[in-house]
Amino acid sequence: MPLELKIKDRIAKIQVLSHDQRSYRVLIDGKEYSLDVLQVEKAVYSVLYKGKSINLEMVEGSSPNYYEVNTRRDHFQVEVIDPVTRYKSSAVSQSKDNDLIIEVPMPGRIVRVLVKEGDQIQEGETAVIVSAMKMESEYKAAVTGVVKNVFVKEGDTVDGGMILIELSPLKE
């Protein structure tokens, strides 16, 4: 599952393609890297890339998903943004326009679509059921409105952050 790392003002998209003991193939912002990673002591890692070694100390920050990273020459903070964290943070800062979309925070499979385009839906009414990590979750309308677009059908596989349904405000 892809992750995002926020380092200062930069957000890097990272995906582990494969790993075998110490060898990792990763995709960082679309570019593939082969890395040799060894944990040399608690919270200290040696990363070998193209014959160059970088030692990293990763100290857990004051809140989950935050780390203080130290190298020989630099010090910076890193925030790991996984799909669940992205969902929680977007829910906190959600604007009224975002209430008009129903999206899934993590990859899964569409079990059931309960609405079709043109249907009226009430706030809190279930629009779609998604199976992810062996659990079924109901995704509900945040506002009363009319279903403008349905982007999925039963059996579809979806990625985290994907918009499932778009609503239009109910005209009074």
Accessible surface in RSA format (square Angstrom, percent):
REM  Atomic radii and reference values for relative SASA: ProtOr
REM  Chains: A
REM  Algorithm: Lee & Richards
REM  Probe-radius: 1.40
REM  Slices: 20
REM RES _ NUM      All-atoms   Total-Side   Main-Chain    Non-polar    All polar
REM                ABS   REL    ABS   REL    ABS   REL    ABS   REL    ABS   REL
RES MET A   1   128.36  66.5  68.95  45.6  59.41 141.4  66.11  56.2  62.25  82.5
RES PRO A   2    70.16  51.1  68.41  62.4   1.75   6.3  68.56  56.6   1.60   9.9
RES LEU A   3    63.65  35.4  63.12  45.2   0.54   1.4  63.38  44.5   0.27   0.7
RES GLU A   4    23.37  13.4  23.37  17.7   0.00   0.0   3.31   6.4  20.07  16.4
RES LEU A   5    37.77  21.0  37.71  27.0   0.06   0.2  37.71  26.5   0.06   0.2
RES LYS A   6    85.24  41.6  82.88  50.9   2.35   5.6  27.81  25.0  57.43  61.2
RES ILE A   7    45.14  25.7  43.61  32.5   1.53   3.7  43.61  31.4   1.53   4.2
RES LYS A   8   138.82  67.7 114.81  70.4  24.01  57.2  88.82  79.9  50.00  53.3
RES ASP A   9   145.74 102.1 116.38 115.8  29.36  69.4  38.17  89.8 107.57 107.3
RES ARG A  10   126.21  53.0 118.57  60.4   7.64  18.2  64.13  87.6  62.09  37.6
RES ILE A  11    86.80  49.4  64.54  48.1  22.26  53.6  64.54  46.5  22.26  60.4
RES ALA A  12     2.10   1.9   2.04   3.1   0.07   0.2   2.04   2.9   0.07   0.2
RES LYS A  13   121.95  59.5 119.78  73.5   2.17   5.2  84.06  75.7  37.89  40.4
RES ILE A  14    34.31  19.5  32.24  24.0   2.07   5.0  32.69  23.5   1.62   4.4
RES GLN A  15    64.76  36.2  63.82  46.6   0.95   2.3   5.28  11.2  59.49  45.1
RES VAL A  16    73.86  48.6  54.04  48.9  19.82  47.8  54.04  47.0  19.82  53.8
RES LEU A  17    64.23  35.8  32.68  23.4  31.55  79.3  35.53  25.0  28.70  77.2
RES SER A  18    52.46  44.3  44.46  59.3   8.00  18.4  41.14  87.6  11.31  15.8
RES HIS A  19   113.66  62.1  85.63  59.5  28.03  71.7  56.15  57.9  57.51  66.9
RES ASP A  20   107.23  75.1  99.63  99.2   7.60  18.0  31.71  74.6  75.52  75.3
RES GLN A  21   164.38  91.9 129.73  94.8  34.65  82.5  48.09 102.4 116.29  88.2
RES ARG A  22   113.91  47.8 113.07  57.6   0.83   2.0  38.02  52.0  75.89  46.0
RES SER A  23    65.53  55.4  63.81  85.2   1.71   3.9  31.03  66.1  34.50  48.3
RES TYR A  24    63.24  29.5  60.81  34.6   2.43   6.3  25.61  19.2  37.63  46.4
RES ARG A  25   100.70  42.3  99.94  50.9   0.76   1.8  39.86  54.5  60.85  36.9
RES VAL A  26     9.63   6.3   9.63   8.7   0.00   0.0   9.63   8.4   0.00   0.0
RES LEU A  27    52.94  29.5  51.69  37.0   1.25   3.2  51.69  36.3   1.25   3.4
RES ILE A  28    45.37  25.8  43.17  32.2   2.20   5.3  43.17  31.1   2.20   6.0
RES ASP A  29    72.93  51.1  40.70  40.5  32.23  76.2  35.79  84.2  37.13  37.0
RES GLY A  30    65.22  80.4   0.00   N/A  65.22  80.4  30.63  84.1  34.59  77.5
RES LYS A  31   121.94  59.5 117.77  72.3   4.18   9.9  74.82  67.3  47.12  50.2
RES GLU A  32    87.23  50.1  66.15  50.0  21.08  50.2  23.08  44.6  64.15  52.4
RES TYR A  33    49.77  23.2  46.55  26.5   3.22   8.4  21.86  16.4  27.91  34.4
RES SER A  34    74.13  62.6  62.64  83.6  11.49  26.5  40.64  86.5  33.49  46.9
RES LEU A  35    35.45  19.7  30.35  21.7   5.10  12.8  32.74  23.0   2.71   7.3
RES ASP A  36    33.69  23.6  32.21  32.1   1.49   3.5  17.19  40.5  16.50  16.5
RES VAL A  37    36.85  24.3  31.35  28.4   5.51  13.3  31.35  27.2   5.51  14.9
RES LEU A  38    72.52  40.4  71.22  51.0   1.30   3.3  72.52  50.9   0.00   0.0
RES GLN A  39    99.17  55.5  75.18  54.9  23.99  57.1  21.48  45.7  77.69  58.9
RES VAL A  40    77.62  51.1  44.06  39.9  33.56  80.9  49.24  42.8  28.37  77.0
RES GLU A  41   114.33  65.6 102.06  77.2  12.26  29.2  35.17  68.0  79.16  64.6
RES LYS A  42   183.86  89.7 164.89 101.2  18.97  45.2 110.01  99.0  73.85  78.7
RES ALA A  43    29.08  26.7  22.45  34.6   6.64  15.1  27.27  38.4   1.81   4.8
RES VAL A  44    30.07  19.8  30.07  27.2   0.00   0.0  30.07  26.1   0.00   0.0
RES TYR A  45    62.30  29.1  62.30  35.4   0.00   0.0  28.88  21.7  33.43  41.2
RES SER A  46    24.25  20.5  22.92  30.6   1.33   3.1   6.71  14.3  17.54  24.6
RES VAL A  47    21.69  14.3  21.55  19.5   0.14   0.3  21.55  18.7   0.14   0.4
RES LEU A  48    74.16  41.3  71.24  51.0   2.92   7.4  71.24  50.0   2.92   7.9
RES TYR A  49    62.06  29.0  60.83  34.6   1.22   3.2  52.65  39.6   9.41  11.6
RES LYS A  50   170.80  83.3 128.67  78.9  42.13 100.3  93.08  83.8  77.73  82.8
RES GLY A  51    69.86  86.1   0.00   N/A  69.86  86.1  33.38  91.6  36.48  81.7
RES LYS A  52   157.00  76.6 153.02  93.9   3.98   9.5 100.14  90.1  56.86  60.6
RES SER A  53    72.97  61.7  41.12  54.9  31.85  73.4  33.83  72.0  39.14  54.8
RES ILE A  54    88.30  50.2  85.01  63.3   3.29   7.9  88.30  63.6   0.00   0.0
RES ASN A  55    79.04  54.5  71.11  68.7   7.93  19.1  22.13  53.3  56.91  55.0
RES LEU A  56    39.49  22.0  39.12  28.0   0.38   1.0  39.49  27.7   0.00   0.0
RES GLU A  57    68.06  39.1  66.70  50.5   1.36   3.2  12.85  24.9  55.21  45.1
RES MET A  58    60.69  31.4  55.29  36.6   5.40  12.9  36.66  31.2  24.03  31.8
RES VAL A  59    64.56  42.5  62.50  56.6   2.06   5.0  64.56  56.1   0.00   0.0
RES GLU A  60   139.24  79.9 121.71  92.1  17.53  41.7  34.51  66.7 104.73  85.5
RES GLY A  61    25.66  31.6   0.00   N/A  25.66  31.6   9.29  25.5  16.37  36.7
RES SER A  62   128.55 108.6  78.39 104.6  50.16 115.5  59.13 125.9  69.42  97.3
RES SER A  63    48.22  40.7  41.20  55.0   7.02  16.2  36.29  77.3  11.93  16.7
RES PRO A  64   117.87  85.9  98.44  89.7  19.42  70.6 110.81  91.5   7.06  43.9
RES ASN A  65    43.28  29.8  36.41  35.2   6.86  16.5   1.82   4.4  41.45  40.1
RES TYR A  66    94.02  43.9  92.40  52.6   1.62   4.2  60.93  45.8  33.09  40.8
RES TYR A  67    59.46  27.8  57.93  33.0   1.53   4.0  16.70  12.6  42.76  52.7
RES GLU A  68    46.59  26.7  46.59  35.2   0.00   0.0  25.23  48.8  21.36  17.4
RES VAL A  69     6.69   4.4   6.69   6.1   0.00   0.0   6.69   5.8   0.00   0.0
RES ASN A  70    42.04  29.0  39.93  38.6   2.11   5.1  17.51  42.1  24.53  23.7
RES THR A  71    36.51  26.0  19.93  20.2  16.58  39.5  20.10  27.0  16.41  24.8
RES ARG A  72   219.00  92.0 176.99  90.2  42.01 100.0  75.75 103.5 143.25  86.8
RES ARG A  73   224.93  94.4 186.17  94.9  38.76  92.3  72.24  98.7 152.68  92.5
RES ASP A  74    70.86  49.6  60.89  60.6   9.97  23.6  21.51  50.6  49.35  49.2
RES HIS A  75   104.60  57.2  89.77  62.4  14.82  37.9  70.21  72.4  34.38  40.0
RES PHE A  76    39.66  19.8  34.36  21.3   5.31  13.8  39.66  24.0   0.00   0.0
RES GLN A  77   111.39  62.3 104.63  76.5   6.76  16.1  25.89  55.1  85.50  64.9
RES VAL A  78     8.98   5.9   8.45   7.7   0.53   1.3   8.98   7.8   0.00   0.0
RES GLU A  79    32.44  18.6  31.45  23.8   0.99   2.4   3.58   6.9  28.86  23.6
RES VAL A  80    27.73  18.2  27.73  25.1   0.00   0.0  27.73  24.1   0.00   0.0
RES ILE A  81    20.28  11.5  20.28  15.1   0.00   0.0  20.28  14.6   0.00   0.0
RES ASP A  82    39.57  27.7  39.57  39.4   0.00   0.0   8.02  18.9  31.56  31.5
RES PRO A  83     8.74   6.4   8.18   7.5   0.55   2.0   8.18   6.8   0.55   3.4
RES VAL A  84    58.21  38.3  57.93  52.4   0.28   0.7  58.21  50.6   0.00   0.0
RES THR A  85    29.82  21.2  28.78  29.2   1.04   2.5  22.60  30.3   7.23  10.9
RES ARG A  86    75.99  31.9  75.80  38.6   0.18   0.4  51.67  70.6  24.32  14.7
RES TYR A  87    96.40  45.0  92.05  52.4   4.35  11.3  54.94  41.3  41.47  51.1
RES LYS A  88   130.75  63.8 127.44  78.2   3.32   7.9  79.31  71.4  51.44  54.8
RES SER A  89    63.91  54.0  54.33  72.5   9.58  22.1  44.92  95.7  18.99  26.6
RES SER A  90    40.78  34.5  35.78  47.8   5.00  11.5  33.86  72.1   6.92   9.7
RES ALA A  91    49.75  45.7  32.91  50.8  16.84  38.3  33.54  47.2  16.21  42.9
RES VAL A  92   134.37  88.4 102.37  92.7  32.00  77.1 109.23  94.9  25.14  68.2
RES SER A  93    87.77  74.2  58.36  77.9  29.41  67.7  50.28 107.1  37.49  52.5
RES GLN A  94    81.94  45.8  54.71  40.0  27.23  64.8   5.31  11.3  76.63  58.1
RES SER A  95    59.98  50.7  50.02  66.8   9.96  22.9  50.92 108.4   9.06  12.7
RES LYS A  96   147.47  71.9 138.26  84.8   9.20  21.9 102.02  91.8  45.45  48.4
RES ASP A  97   110.16  77.2 103.35 102.9   6.81  16.1  27.10  63.8  83.06  82.8
RES ASN A  98    60.44  41.7  60.23  58.2   0.21   0.5   3.29   7.9  57.14  55.2
RES ASP A  99    20.69  14.5  20.09  20.0   0.60   1.4   0.46   1.1  20.23  20.2
RES LEU A 100    36.34  20.2  36.34  26.0   0.00   0.0  36.34  25.5   0.00   0.0
RES ILE A 101    45.91  26.1  35.39  26.4  10.52  25.4  35.39  25.5  10.52  28.5
RES ILE A 102     9.20   5.2   5.77   4.3   3.43   8.3   9.20   6.6   0.00   0.0
RES GLU A 103    55.47  31.8  48.87  37.0   6.60  15.7  12.48  24.1  42.99  35.1
RES VAL A 104     0.11   0.1   0.10   0.1   0.01   0.0   0.10   0.1   0.01   0.0
RES PRO A 105    14.67  10.7   9.36   8.5   5.30  19.3  14.40  11.9   0.26   1.6
RES MET A 106    35.10  18.2  35.10  23.2   0.00   0.0  29.01  24.7   6.08   8.1
RES PRO A 107    50.62  36.9  44.07  40.2   6.55  23.8  44.26  36.5   6.37  39.6
RES GLY A 108    13.01  16.0   0.00   N/A  13.01  16.0  12.24  33.6   0.77   1.7
RES ARG A 109   115.00  48.3 114.83  58.5   0.17   0.4  44.47  60.8  70.53  42.7
RES ILE A 110     0.10   0.1   0.00   0.0   0.10   0.3   0.00   0.0   0.10   0.3
RES VAL A 111    40.78  26.8  28.90  26.2  11.88  28.6  29.27  25.4  11.51  31.2
RES ARG A 112   128.96  54.1 128.96  65.7   0.00   0.0  24.01  32.8 104.95  63.6
RES VAL A 113    30.63  20.2  12.74  11.5  17.89  43.1  12.74  11.1  17.89  48.5
RES LEU A 114    67.02  37.3  35.80  25.6  31.22  78.5  41.84  29.4  25.18  67.8
RES VAL A 115    13.92   9.2   4.56   4.1   9.36  22.6   7.86   6.8   6.06  16.4
RES LYS A 116   139.90  68.3 138.09  84.7   1.82   4.3 101.38  91.3  38.52  41.0
RES GLU A 117   101.59  58.3  80.62  61.0  20.97  49.9  26.11  50.5  75.48  61.6
RES GLY A 118    56.55  69.7   0.00   N/A  56.55  69.7  30.78  84.5  25.77  57.7
RES ASP A 119    39.21  27.5  34.15  34.0   5.06  12.0  13.56  31.9  25.65  25.6
RES GLN A 120    97.89  54.7  73.48  53.7  24.41  58.1  24.18  51.5  73.71  55.9
RES ILE A 121     0.00   0.0   0.00   0.0   0.00   0.0   0.00   0.0   0.00   0.0
RES GLN A 122    89.21  49.9  89.21  65.2   0.00   0.0  45.55  97.0  43.66  33.1
RES GLU A 123   119.90  68.8  99.09  75.0  20.81  49.5  20.25  39.2  99.64  81.4
RES GLY A 124    40.18  49.6   0.00   N/A  40.18  49.6  27.78  76.2  12.41  27.8
RES GLU A 125    74.20  42.6  65.66  49.7   8.54  20.3  34.38  66.5  39.82  32.5
RES THR A 126    22.44  16.0  15.85  16.1   6.58  15.7  10.54  14.2  11.89  18.0
RES ALA A 127     0.00   0.0   0.00   0.0   0.00   0.0   0.00   0.0   0.00   0.0
RES VAL A 128     0.00   0.0   0.00   0.0   0.00   0.0   0.00   0.0   0.00   0.0
RES ILE A 129    26.52  15.1  26.52  19.8   0.00   0.0  26.52  19.1   0.00   0.0
RES VAL A 130     0.97   0.6   0.80   0.7   0.17   0.4   0.80   0.7   0.17   0.5
RES SER A 131    24.56  20.8  21.37  28.5   3.19   7.4   1.04   2.2  23.53  33.0
RES ALA A 132    15.09  13.9   7.09  10.9   8.00  18.2  11.09  15.6   4.01  10.6
RES MET A 133   144.31  74.7 109.80  72.7  34.51  82.2 110.11  93.6  34.20  45.3
RES LYS A 134   208.23 101.6 166.96 102.4  41.27  98.3 121.97 109.8  86.25  91.9
RES MET A 135   127.70  66.1 121.66  80.5   6.04  14.4  90.88  77.3  36.81  48.8
RES GLU A 136   115.86  66.5  84.55  64.0  31.31  74.5  29.08  56.2  86.78  70.9
RES SER A 137    39.03  33.0  34.38  45.9   4.65  10.7  17.57  37.4  21.46  30.1
RES GLU A 138    94.47  54.2  71.86  54.4  22.61  53.8  19.49  37.7  74.98  61.2
RES TYR A 139    30.14  14.1  28.40  16.2   1.74   4.5  20.55  15.4   9.59  11.8
RES LYS A 140   101.89  49.7  83.08  51.0  18.81  44.8  62.99  56.7  38.90  41.4
RES ALA A 141     2.94   2.7   0.00   0.0   2.94   6.7   0.00   0.0   2.94   7.8
RES ALA A 142    47.79  43.9  28.50  44.0  19.29  43.9  38.23  53.8   9.56  25.3
RES VAL A 143    18.80  12.4  18.33  16.6   0.47   1.1  18.80  16.3   0.00   0.0
RES THR A 144    43.90  31.2  32.75  33.2  11.16  26.6  20.83  28.0  23.07  34.9
RES GLY A 145     0.00   0.0   0.00   N/A   0.00   0.0   0.00   0.0   0.00   0.0
RES VAL A 146    45.08  29.7  45.08  40.8   0.00   0.0  45.08  39.2   0.00   0.0
RES VAL A 147     2.19   1.4   0.00   0.0   2.19   5.3   0.00   0.0   2.19   5.9
RES LYS A 148   110.66  54.0  94.70  58.1  15.95  38.0  53.45  48.1  57.21  60.9
RES ASN A 149    42.56  29.3  42.56  41.1   0.00   0.0   1.22   2.9  41.34  40.0
RES VAL A 150    35.29  23.2  15.11  13.7  20.18  48.6  15.11  13.1  20.18  54.7
RES PHE A 151   102.61  51.3  75.18  46.6  27.42  71.4  81.47  49.4  21.14  60.5
RES VAL A 152    10.96   7.2   0.35   0.3  10.62  25.6   4.16   3.6   6.80  18.5
RES LYS A 153   141.81  69.2 139.68  85.7   2.13   5.1 105.29  94.8  36.52  38.9
RES GLU A 154    99.83  57.3  79.21  59.9  20.62  49.1  26.48  51.2  73.35  59.9
RES GLY A 155    46.64  57.5   0.00   N/A  46.64  57.5  26.49  72.7  20.15  45.1
RES ASP A 156    36.52  25.6  31.04  30.9   5.48  13.0  13.36  31.4  23.16  23.1
RES THR A 157   112.97  80.3  86.91  88.1  26.06  62.1  60.67  81.5  52.30  79.1
RES VAL A 158     1.59   1.0   0.00   0.0   1.59   3.8   1.37   1.2   0.22   0.6
RES ASP A 159   102.17  71.6 101.88 101.4   0.29   0.7  24.54  57.8  77.63  77.4
RES GLY A 160    24.99  30.8   0.00   N/A  24.99  30.8   3.03   8.3  21.96  49.2
RES GLY A 161    34.69  42.8   0.00   N/A  34.69  42.8  18.08  49.6  16.61  37.2
RES MET A 162    71.82  37.2  62.51  41.4   9.30  22.2  62.21  52.9   9.61  12.7
RES ILE A 163    70.03  39.9  64.05  47.7   5.98  14.4  64.05  46.1   5.98  16.2
RES LEU A 164     0.00   0.0   0.00   0.0   0.00   0.0   0.00   0.0   0.00   0.0
RES ILE A 165     0.01   0.0   0.01   0.0   0.00   0.0   0.01   0.0   0.00   0.0
RES GLU A 166    44.58  25.6  44.58  33.7   0.00   0.0   5.01   9.7  39.57  32.3
RES LEU A 167     3.61   2.0   0.01   0.0   3.59   9.0   0.01   0.0   3.59   9.7
RES SER A 168    29.41  24.9  28.06  37.4   1.35   3.1  16.87  35.9  12.55  17.6
RES PRO A 169    86.22  62.8  81.88  74.6   4.34  15.8  82.89  68.4   3.34  20.7
RES LEU A 170    62.59  34.9  48.16  34.5  14.42  36.3  48.16  33.8  14.42  38.8
RES LYS A 171   188.32  91.9 161.14  98.9  27.19  64.7 117.24 105.5  71.09  75.7
RES GLU A 172   210.98 121.1 131.08  99.2  79.90 190.2  80.18 155.1 130.79 106.8
END  Absolute sums over single chains surface
CHAIN  1 A    11643.6       9614.3       2029.3       6298.4       5345.2
END  Absolute sums over all chains
TOTAL         11643.6       9614.3       2029.3       6298.4       5345.2
